[in-house]
Amino acid sequence: MNKLYRFRKNGNRFIQVQFRHLPGKWMSTGTNDRDEAVRFAERFLSNTGCTPAKSMTFREFATGFFSPEDPRGYRHWNLKHGKKYQDDHYVQQQAFLDNYLIPKFGDYLIDSITDVMIDDFIVDLVGVNGHELADNTKNKVLTAMRVILYEAKRMKLVSTNVASDVMQITETHNARKPFTGTELRLMFPNDDKKLLDIWRTPMWACYFLVMRDTGFRPGEVAGLMRSNYIPALHGVYTKQSVHGSTRTLQKRIKTTDSGFKYKTGVLTSQTERLLQEYMSTLEGDFLFLRLGKLLRTEVSNKHLKASITRAGVSLDGRTQYSLRHSFETDLTGHVEDKVLLELMAHTQYHTEYDHRTPEMILRELQPVRQLLEQRNTSSERPLEAK
């Protein structure tokens, strides 16, 4: 037996355990709960002094694994290998560890965890709110486990990374749902008074109008400044974004490391007119401040929920990102792929050979404005390119 102990369950009896140093002897753990059985086994090993020096619990090994303290050197290892991740990535991974992995596997010896245990845990994983997690999130939790056990294997604490043997869940039922054309027209009526009745203030109306027209991410809209608006080209661009939870300004966008260092977008006439009126009332450089502070995603999501309820639209689990999905959905097939890649800041080619400025890109994107105008006035898809 390679493991320090193993379990079996016979009929109505309590879970039994057999230890490697006591071959052939099975003893009752006094429980039918798997986690309690693990704790029984760990206490027994500890009390008898039979735990090998190199063995440790998952909690002992993994606590703070993705944190800035970097107890296992994971962040340092990534940097040395040219893997650059933003703090958001590590914060999310640490949350998966603290909220799901340690509560489940913390008391297990790290070399006693099996692929079956991980698989059974992942497929039925429930969030902290009591609802089953989306398939995409489950896969991210599994990825965090793989990373941790990879390091444990590198340190010779486990012989194999059993999490690598666990199959990822096929993500088929959790795609982000866009707003339909009908819903967008209810949310953004052409009548300015009705629009302000829905969004309440010029700031919020302009914030969400810009998001609707450009497909920018929430943080990218939140970080826009006066200088990012180019009236002569009816558009905006940005090279920065606001961190969704910390509200700090980052001199980068999500795709900065993967290719695109900027985002560009053109504005419809209603958006541009209201934006110009709104900007005339501002004193500072940033376009969207609340109580003098940059916007957090949580705050703007709450405003979206209240506003679209006033518009008679059901949120149905959607967020600001659904406006981005609506944008891409409505333009796909109606503009050249290269133009859509520019608008979404998605890339599959080598951008190091592309030296165009945001102003040059905006000149190329002027035909998109017609499509956006038509989207806001036509009854429904499909759009007709001019």
N, C-alpha and C positions, 0 to 999 in steps of 0.2 A: 504494500500500500504506500503510495507516494505522499498522500496527504497525512497531516498529523492526526486526523480523525475522519470518520465518515458516519453517516446516519442511515437508519432503515426504519420503515414503518410497517408493522404487521397488524392487520386487522384493527381492532379497537384499542390495542395497546398504545401506551405513550411512545413517542419517538425514542428509539434506542441509538446509542452511540458506541462505536468501537474505536479505540485509540491505537495508533501505530505501535506504540511501545508496549501495548497489551494485546497482542494478536490473538484472535479467536474469542475474545471476551467481549460480550455485548452487555451494556448496562442501560437502565432506563434513565431518561432525562427528566421524567416527572411532568412532561408537558407535551401537548400536540402542536404547540406554536414553534415554527422553525427558528425564529429569532431567539426565543427563550432557550431552545435547545442549544443554539450556538453559544449563548452566554453560559449555559451550564458547562459545556465542553471547555470553554476558555477558563472558567473558574477552576475546573478540575485540573487542567494543565498547570495553571498558575500555582495552585495549592500544593501540587505534588512536585513542583520544580522541574517538570518535564518539557517545558517549552524551550526549544532551541534558541540560542542567542539571536540568531538572524531573523526569527519569526516576529512579526508585529501585526497588530490589528490594522485593518484598512483605515480606521480613524487616525491611528498614530502616524501612518505613512502619508495620508492624503490631506490632513488638516492644513488649510491655507495654501494648497498646492498652486493655485492660480493667482494668489494675492501678491501685492507689491513686495511683501517680505521675501517671496520666492524661496521657500524653505528647501525645495528639492532642486532649485536651479533651473526650472523649466523655462522661465522668461529669458534667463541668461543664455540657455542653450539655443532658444529660438533666434536670439539676436546674433549669436555666433554663426548660425547656419543661414543667416540672411532672411529669416522669416520674420517679417515686421507686422505686428498686429497692434491695433489701437487699444487703448484701455477698455473701451466698450466690450471688446471680445473677451478679455480676461475677466471683467466684471460679470459678464453673462456666464462664463464657464464656472466661476467660483460660486455663483448663485445655484447653478445646477448641482454642484458638489454639496453645498450646504443644505439645500432644500430637499434633495432627493437621494443622492448617493450615500452620504454619511449616515442619514437616518436609517437607511436600509441595511447597509453593509458595514457600518462603523465598528460593530463588535466582532465581526468575522476576522479571523486571521487572514491576511491578504492572500496567502497561498492556498486557502481553503475555498475560495470563491470559484464557482464553476460557470461555464458558459450557459448551462441550463438555468441556473439561478438568475443570471443577468437577463437572459431572454424572457423568462417568466415575469420578471420585474418590469422590463421595458414595455412589453406589449399591453399591459394593463395599467400603465403609469397614470396616476391621478395627480392633478395640480394642487397647489396649496389652497386653492379656492374650492376644492372638492370635486371639480369637474375633470373628466378625462382629458389628458393633454392632446394637442394636435400631433399628427404623425411626424411633422417636421420637428417639433420640439422634442418628441421622444428620441428621434434620431440624433439630435444634438446632445441629449443626455448620454446616449450611448457613445457618441464620439468623445465626450469628456472622460468617460470610463476607459475607453481605449487609450487615450493619451496617458492617463494615470498609470494604467497597468503596463504600458510600454516602458515608462520610466522605471517601474518596479522590476520589470524583466531586465532592463539594462543594468540595474543595481543587483541583479542575481537574487532578488527576493522571491521571484516566481520563475518557474521554468518556461512557461508559455503565457502569452497575452491572450487569455481566454475570451476577452471581449471582442477580439478580432474575428472569432469564430461565430459571433452572433450576427445574424442577418439583419440588415437595416429594413425598416418598414417601408413598403412602397407607398409613396405619398400620393393618394388619389382623391381624397375627400376633403382636403384642407386648403385648396387654392383660394387666394384672396379674391373676394367677389367685388367687381367694379360697380359703380353706379350706372344705371341705364341712362339713355338720352332723355327719356321722359323725366326721370328723377332729377337729372341735372338742370333741366329747364324749370322744374319746381323750386329747386334750391337757389338758382341764379336767374330770376326773372329779368327781362330786359328793362322793365320799369324800375327806375332807381329807388323810388319810394318803397315799392314792395320789397326790393332787395334789402334795403336798410331795415325794414320791418322784420325781416328774417334774421339778419346778421347783427342787428342792433347798433353797431358803430361803424364809421367809415374804415377804421383800422382793420376790424375783423372782416368786413366785406372785401377790402382790397387783399388782405392776406389769403383768403380762400379763393378769390378770383385769380390771383397770380398762380396759386397752386393748380387750379383747374386748367388754366391756359398753358402752363409750362410743364406740368408733370414733375416739378421739383419735389424733392423730399421735404418733410416738415422742417428739419433743421436748416436746409438750404434756403427756404423762404424766410425763416426766422432770422437768418444772418444777412439779409439783403440791406444794402446801404444806398444812399442817394447816387453815388458814383456808379452803381451797378445798373442803373436805368439809362438807356440810350434813346431819347425821344426820336431822333432822326431815323432810327432803325426799328422803332416800335417794339423794343425788346429789352430783356434783362439778361445779365450773366452773373456768375458768381464763382469764386474760388475758395469760399469758406462756408462754414456751417456752424450751427449752435448745437452743442451736446444736449441730447434729449432730456437727460435727468439732472446733470450738474449745472446746466445753463451757461457753460463756459463757451467762448468763441474759439473755434478751431480754424486755423489757417489752412484748411484742406477740406475736400469733400470725400465721400465714401470711395470714389474710384481713383483718388489721387495716386495711390500706389500701383493700381492695376492698369493704368493707362491714362484716362481722361483727368486732367487737373482743373477742368472748368466745366460749368454747366451753362447752357444758353437756352433761351426760350423767347418766343414772340408773344405779344399781348393783343387781345381783341380790342376794338375801339372803346367798348364800354369800360373794360378794365383800365385801359390807358387813361381815359378821361377821368374816371373816379380816382385813379392813383395820382394823377397830376393835381387834382383838387385837394386830395388828402395831404400830399407832400407839401403843398403851399401853407399848411397849418403847422408843419413840424419845425422844430428848432435844431434838433440834433442830426447826426449823420445816419443813424439806424432808422429803418422804416417802420419796424414793428416792435414796439416796446410796450410792456404792461406794467404800470406803476414804476416806470423808469428802469425796468429790468428786461433782459432778453427773454423770449418766450420759451417755456418748457413744453415738450410734446404733450405731456399729461394735461396741461392747462388748455392747449388748443384743441385737443381731442374732446374735452368736456364742453367747450364752446361749440364744436361741431355737432355734438349730440343734441344740445339744446336747440341749436339753430335749425337743423333739418327736421326736428320734431315740429317746430313752428311752420316749416314748409310743407308738412304733411307727408314726409318721407320717413320710412322705418329704417333705423340704423342697421338692424339685422346683422350685428357683429362686425360691421365695417368701421374703419378708421380713416384718418387722413390719407393713408397709403392707398386706399381704394380710389381716391381721385387720381393718383398716379397710374393705377391700373386702368382706370377709365380713359385716361389720356392716351395711353399706348394702344388700348383696344380700338379706340375710334380712329386712330391714324394708321394702324397696321393695314397694309394693302392699298392705301390711298396716297402714300408718299414712297419714294424710293427707300430701300432698306438703309442706304448710307445716311439719308436724312434722319430716319428714325433712330439710328444708332447715335447720331449727334445729339438729338433731343433727349434721349434717355441716358446718354453717357455710358452706353454699353459698347464694348469693343471686342472684336475678334481678330484684329489686325495689329501690326506693329506701329504704334502711335509715335515712336521716336522719330519717324520720318515726316511727321505732320507738324508744321511750324506755324499754322494759321493762328491768328489772334481771335479773341471772342468777337471783335467787331467784324472781322472777315467772315466768320461763321454766320453771324446774324444777317449779313447781306445775302448769303446763300439761302437762308431760311425764310425769306419774305413770303414765298408762295404758301407756306404753311398757315399764314395768317388768314388767308381766304378760307381754308378748311375749317379753322377754328371758328370763324365768324359764321360759316354755314351751319356748323354743329349747334350753335346757340339759337339759330332761327328756324331750322328745318324741323319737320315733325318727328322724324326718327331716322336711324341709319337706313341704307348706306349713304355715305357722303359722296358727292360727285366732285372730283378734282377738276379745276378749271384749266 
